[in-house]
Amino acid sequence: RISSHYLHMMKDPDTPAEVKSYIRQKVADSKLLLRALDSRESTIERITRCLLKFQLDFFEKGVGSLKPLTLQTVAKELGLHETTVGRAIANKYVQTPHGLLPYKQFFSAGMATQDGDKVSNVSIKQKILELVKGESSTEPLADQEIVKLLAEQGLPVARRTVAKYREELGILPSHMRRNYRV
């Protein structure tokens, strides 16, 4: 907001002309800034509503239901430029039923499942994490075994992709996760 003190100074006949001119310029600059902030807030709200539309399953079911979504798709839907969407969500977070998440987490590439649905890379990573958490400590799952289990769930993923996602998640290779103590 603009301080009423400065607005009163502009109306006061005892205020020197150069001070009034200075205040007038700063008030104009402030109004421009306030309009820009309102515009950014509106853009973020529109992006959030668009995410709710495209990622409804995520909000209802969780991370495993995240769908592939690109900045370009959202930008096209909102009639904005892709870079505008990217700048608007940069370093921004949203409170969801599943915790406080960065906006960028909603945007990921994906792949088609065997039944034709699309699943995001984040969902695949989540499934890998769940598989590793449920494994035996004496017989941890090798990457190829994870590939087989994902394929059984309708997710045809290459072994190298599993290895890449496992590394991104900070999960060690199976031979380093093995517990030799019985």
QUINORJO-V966925 format. One record per run of one state. SS is the DSSP state (hx for helix, st for strand, lp for the rest). FROM is the first residue (numbers start at 1). LEN is the number of residues. If there is no record, write none. Layout:
SS|FROM|LEN, SS|FROM|LEN
This chain:
lp|1|3, hx|4|8, lp|12|5, hx|17|38, lp|55|1, hx|56|6, lp|62|1, hx|63|3, lp|66|3, st|69|1, lp|70|1, hx|71|8, lp|79|3, hx|82|8, lp|90|3, st|93|4, lp|97|2, st|99|4, hx|103|4, lp|107|1, st|108|1, lp|109|1, st|110|3, lp|113|5, st|118|3, hx|121|13, lp|134|9, hx|143|10, lp|153|6, hx|159|10, lp|169|5, hx|174|4, lp|178|5
